[in-house]
């Protein structure tokens, strides 16, 4: 291959990479997709380590914005399915938030995040039609799909949680850092009981025991993953702040000093009276002032009205 051919190949590869980045950017949440719940203020974002996209990803599922719940309730009522109608009615006051972290922070790691993005939202459609809500079944199927396709060298940690207008937070964690709750009344992070913090291996690391197709799934020397369980927190008082984040935040450090939780807690004391967006932006500025990030960092701020 001569120099001219090398140059042409480099141009072609650069164009392909730029095209991939543009496609990946289109699946990032837009400001209008931020959940809108009565008494709740939500804002979040991702800071890629390299370029405009990386291994971190956010998905917002504001059910009343994404789906025609009224039409689904009418159809379920006509079919004589009152339990589905009731579940859909609860979805009107609920929003889902998924925080995803693919091992690695290169642009191409966004491919797995994009795959999960589309799979989760497509699965959500079927879940609403079948049950009127998102169930653990969706995540068992996602785990099986990623176990069969992504390979053991690429782990995907994820937390999917649903926050409702009564301040209940229900979530499933797959190898992901647990959320943090800052109490406005006590002016500090709250300790959460261990029995309220159940976690499972990263998505795709182990096959699901609960999958109906487990007999046709390649075996793992580590066995099967236990059935998913849901953590349920009745978590917040007036003005309290819930933080969902990736390990880029919880492991952020300079030399021997960690940013989380002490430095972050001090910053929250300063900005706790701001909006969710103002709190998010203040934390972003503070963590960069503290140290240059060494990983993608994602953060979602959920604030209960004072």
C-alpha positions as CSV (number, residue, x, y, z in Angstrom):
1,X,0.0,0.0,0.0
2,X,1.5,3.3,-1.0
3,X,1.3,6.7,0.7
4,X,-1.6,7.9,-1.4
5,X,-3.6,4.8,-0.5
6,X,-2.7,5.2,3.2
7,X,-3.9,8.8,3.1
8,X,-7.2,7.7,1.4
9,X,-7.7,5.0,4.0
10,X,-7.1,7.4,6.8
11,X,-9.6,9.9,5.4
12,X,-12.2,7.1,5.0
13,X,-11.7,5.8,8.6
14,X,-11.9,9.4,9.9
15,X,-15.2,9.9,8.0
16,X,-16.6,6.6,9.4
17,X,-15.7,7.6,12.9
18,X,-17.2,11.0,12.5
19,X,-20.4,9.4,11.1
20,X,-20.6,7.1,14.1
21,X,-20.2,10.0,16.5
22,X,-23.0,11.9,14.8
23,X,-25.3,8.8,15.1
24,X,-24.4,8.2,18.7
25,X,-25.1,11.9,19.6
26,X,-28.7,11.5,18.4
27,X,-29.5,9.0,21.1
28,X,-28.3,11.2,23.9
29,X,-31.2,12.6,26.0
30,X,-32.4,16.1,24.8
31,X,-33.5,18.7,27.4
32,X,-37.1,18.2,26.5
33,X,-36.9,14.5,27.4
34,X,-36.0,15.3,31.1
35,X,-38.8,13.8,33.2
36,X,-41.5,16.2,34.4
37,X,-43.1,15.1,37.6
38,X,-45.2,17.2,40.0
39,X,-43.0,18.2,43.0
40,X,-39.8,16.9,41.4
41,X,-37.0,18.7,39.5
42,X,-34.7,16.5,37.4
43,X,-31.6,17.4,35.4
44,X,-28.6,15.3,34.3
45,X,-25.9,14.8,31.7
46,X,-22.8,12.9,30.7
47,X,-19.2,14.2,30.5
48,X,-17.3,12.0,28.0
49,X,-13.6,11.6,28.7
50,X,-12.8,11.7,25.0
51,X,-14.7,13.4,22.2
52,X,-18.5,13.9,22.3
53,X,-19.6,10.4,23.2
54,X,-18.1,7.5,25.3
55,X,-19.1,4.5,27.3
56,X,-21.5,6.4,29.6
57,X,-25.2,6.9,28.7
58,X,-28.5,8.1,30.1
59,X,-32.0,7.2,29.1
60,X,-35.1,9.0,30.4
61,X,-38.4,7.2,30.3
62,X,-41.1,9.8,31.2
63,X,-44.0,7.5,30.4
64,X,-46.6,10.2,29.8
65,X,-44.2,12.0,27.4
66,X,-43.0,8.9,25.5
67,X,-46.2,6.9,25.3
68,X,-49.9,7.4,24.7
69,X,-51.0,6.1,28.0
70,X,-54.6,7.1,27.5
71,X,-54.9,5.1,24.3
72,X,-53.3,2.1,26.1
73,X,-55.6,2.4,29.0
74,X,-58.7,2.5,26.7
75,X,-57.4,-0.6,24.9
76,X,-56.8,-2.5,28.1
77,X,-60.2,-1.5,29.4
78,X,-61.9,-2.8,26.2
79,X,-60.0,-6.1,26.6
80,X,-61.2,-6.5,30.2
81,X,-57.7,-6.0,31.7
82,X,-58.2,-3.7,34.8
83,X,-54.8,-4.6,36.3
84,X,-53.1,-3.2,33.2
85,X,-55.3,0.0,33.4
86,X,-54.2,0.5,37.0
87,X,-50.5,0.0,36.2
88,X,-50.7,2.5,33.3
89,X,-52.4,5.0,35.5
90,X,-49.5,4.7,38.0
91,X,-47.1,5.3,35.0
92,X,-48.8,8.8,34.6
93,X,-47.1,9.8,37.9
94,X,-43.8,8.0,37.4
95,X,-40.7,8.3,35.3
96,X,-37.8,6.0,34.7
97,X,-34.1,6.9,34.6
98,X,-31.4,4.5,33.3
99,X,-27.7,5.2,33.9
100,X,-25.4,3.0,31.9
101,X,-21.6,2.6,32.0
102,X,-19.9,0.4,29.4
103,X,-16.4,-0.7,30.3
104,X,-14.0,1.7,28.5
105,X,-14.4,5.3,27.5
106,X,-13.6,5.3,23.8
107,X,-16.0,6.5,21.1
108,X,-16.6,3.0,19.9
109,X,-17.7,1.9,23.4
110,X,-20.8,4.0,22.7
111,X,-21.9,1.2,20.3
112,X,-22.9,-1.1,23.2
113,X,-24.6,1.8,25.0
114,X,-26.5,2.5,21.8
115,X,-27.5,-1.1,21.5
116,X,-28.8,-1.1,25.1
117,X,-30.6,2.2,24.5
118,X,-32.7,0.8,21.6
119,X,-33.2,-2.6,23.3
120,X,-34.5,-1.1,26.5
121,X,-36.9,1.3,24.8
122,X,-38.2,-1.4,22.5
123,X,-38.6,-3.7,25.4
124,X,-40.5,-1.0,27.3
125,X,-43.1,-0.9,24.5
126,X,-43.8,-4.6,24.9
127,X,-43.8,-4.4,28.7
128,X,-46.5,-1.6,28.7
129,X,-48.6,-3.6,26.2
130,X,-48.3,-6.8,28.2
131,X,-48.2,-5.6,31.8
132,X,-48.9,-1.8,31.8
133,X,-45.5,-1.3,33.4
134,X,-41.8,-2.2,33.1
135,X,-41.1,-5.4,35.0
136,X,-38.0,-7.4,35.9
137,X,-38.6,-9.6,32.9
138,X,-37.3,-6.9,30.6
139,X,-33.9,-6.9,32.4
140,X,-33.6,-10.7,32.5
141,X,-34.1,-10.6,28.7
142,X,-31.6,-7.8,28.3
143,X,-29.0,-9.6,30.4
144,X,-29.5,-12.8,28.3
145,X,-29.2,-10.9,25.1
146,X,-26.0,-9.1,26.2
147,X,-24.5,-12.3,27.6
148,X,-24.9,-13.9,24.2
149,X,-23.6,-11.0,22.2
150,X,-21.3,-8.7,23.9
151,X,-18.5,-11.0,25.1
152,X,-17.0,-11.3,28.6
153,X,-14.4,-8.6,28.0
154,X,-17.0,-5.8,27.8
155,X,-19.0,-5.3,30.9
156,X,-22.0,-3.0,31.1
157,X,-23.1,-1.7,34.5
158,X,-26.5,-0.2,34.7
159,X,-29.0,1.2,37.2
160,X,-32.6,1.6,36.2
161,X,-34.8,3.4,38.6
162,X,-38.4,4.7,38.7
163,X,-39.2,7.8,40.7
164,X,-42.8,8.6,41.4
165,X,-44.5,11.7,42.6
166,X,-45.0,10.3,46.1
167,X,-41.2,10.3,46.4
168,X,-40.9,6.5,46.1
169,X,-37.8,5.3,44.2
170,X,-37.7,1.7,43.0
171,X,-34.5,0.6,41.2
172,X,-32.5,-2.4,39.9
173,X,-28.7,-2.3,40.0
174,X,-26.4,-4.4,37.8
175,X,-22.9,-3.8,39.0
176,X,-23.5,-0.1,39.4
177,X,-22.7,2.4,42.1
178,X,-25.7,2.9,44.4
179,X,-27.5,6.3,44.4
180,X,-26.7,8.9,47.1
181,X,-29.4,10.8,49.0
182,X,-28.5,14.2,50.4
183,X,-30.9,15.3,53.2
184,X,-31.6,19.0,53.3
185,X,-32.8,18.8,56.9
186,X,-29.6,17.0,58.1
187,X,-27.3,18.7,55.6
188,X,-25.5,15.6,54.8
189,X,-25.6,12.3,52.8
190,X,-27.9,9.8,54.5
191,X,-26.8,6.2,55.3
192,X,-28.8,3.6,53.6
193,X,-29.4,0.2,55.2
194,X,-27.6,-2.7,53.5
195,X,-30.8,-4.7,53.0
196,X,-32.1,-1.8,50.8
197,X,-29.0,-2.1,48.6
198,X,-29.2,-5.3,46.6
199,X,-27.0,-5.5,43.5
200,X,-26.2,-8.0,40.7
201,X,-23.4,-8.6,38.3
202,X,-22.9,-6.2,35.4
203,X,-25.3,-6.8,32.5
204,X,-24.2,-9.7,30.3
205,X,-21.6,-11.1,32.7
206,X,-23.6,-14.2,33.7
207,X,-26.6,-15.9,32.0
208,X,-30.0,-15.4,33.7
209,X,-31.3,-18.3,35.8
210,X,-34.8,-16.9,35.2
211,X,-34.6,-16.9,31.4
212,X,-36.9,-19.4,29.7
213,X,-34.2,-20.1,27.1
214,X,-31.4,-20.9,29.6
215,X,-31.0,-24.5,28.3
216,X,-30.0,-23.1,24.9
217,X,-27.6,-20.5,26.4
218,X,-23.9,-21.2,26.5
219,X,-22.9,-22.1,30.0
220,X,-20.6,-20.0,32.2
221,X,-18.0,-21.4,34.5
222,X,-19.4,-19.0,37.1
223,X,-22.9,-20.4,36.9
224,X,-26.1,-18.3,36.5
225,X,-27.1,-14.9,37.8
226,X,-29.8,-15.0,40.5
227,X,-33.2,-13.6,39.7
228,X,-33.2,-9.8,39.8
229,X,-34.7,-8.1,42.9
230,X,-35.9,-4.5,43.1
231,X,-34.7,-2.1,45.8
232,X,-37.4,0.2,47.1
233,X,-36.7,3.5,48.9
234,X,-39.2,5.9,50.4
235,X,-36.4,8.3,50.3
236,X,-36.9,12.0,50.4
237,X,-38.1,14.9,52.5
238,X,-38.7,18.4,51.3
239,X,-35.7,19.8,49.5
240,X,-33.8,16.5,49.5
241,X,-31.5,15.5,46.6
242,X,-31.1,12.1,45.0
243,X,-28.0,11.6,42.9
244,X,-27.6,8.8,40.3
245,X,-24.1,8.5,38.9
246,X,-21.5,6.4,37.3
247,X,-18.2,5.3,38.9
248,X,-16.5,8.2,37.1
249,X,-17.9,10.3,39.8
250,X,-17.6,8.0,42.8
251,X,-14.0,7.1,41.9
252,X,-12.9,10.7,41.0
253,X,-9.8,11.6,42.8
254,X,-6.5,13.6,43.0
255,X,-3.5,11.7,44.3
256,X,-4.8,10.2,47.6
257,X,-7.9,12.3,48.0
258,X,-11.3,11.2,46.8
259,X,-13.9,13.6,45.6
260,X,-16.8,11.4,46.8
261,X,-18.4,11.7,49.2
262,X,-16.8,14.4,51.4
263,X,-16.0,17.1,48.8
264,X,-19.3,16.5,47.0
265,X,-21.2,16.7,50.3
266,X,-19.6,20.1,51.0
267,X,-20.6,21.4,47.5
268,X,-24.1,20.2,48.0
269,X,-24.4,22.2,51.3
270,X,-23.5,25.3,49.3
271,X,-25.9,24.7,46.4
272,X,-28.8,22.7,47.9
273,X,-31.3,25.6,47.4
274,X,-30.7,25.7,43.7
275,X,-32.6,24.0,40.9
276,X,-31.6,20.5,39.8
277,X,-29.9,22.0,36.8
278,X,-28.0,24.6,38.9
279,X,-26.9,21.8,41.3
280,X,-25.8,19.6,38.4
281,X,-23.8,22.5,36.8
282,X,-22.2,23.4,40.1
283,X,-21.0,19.8,40.7
284,X,-19.6,19.6,37.1
285,X,-17.6,22.7,37.7
286,X,-16.4,21.6,41.1
287,X,-15.3,18.2,40.1
288,X,-13.2,19.6,37.2
289,X,-11.7,22.2,39.6
290,X,-10.9,19.3,42.0
291,X,-9.0,17.2,39.4
292,X,-8.9,16.4,35.7
293,X,-11.4,13.6,35.1
294,X,-9.9,10.2,34.3
295,X,-13.1,8.5,33.1
296,X,-16.5,9.4,31.6
297,X,-18.7,10.9,34.3
298,X,-22.5,10.8,34.3
299,X,-24.8,12.4,36.9
300,X,-28.5,12.8,37.3
301,X,-29.9,15.1,40.0
302,X,-33.4,14.6,41.3
303,X,-34.6,17.2,43.8
304,X,-37.9,17.2,45.7
305,X,-39.6,20.5,46.0
306,X,-39.1,22.4,49.3
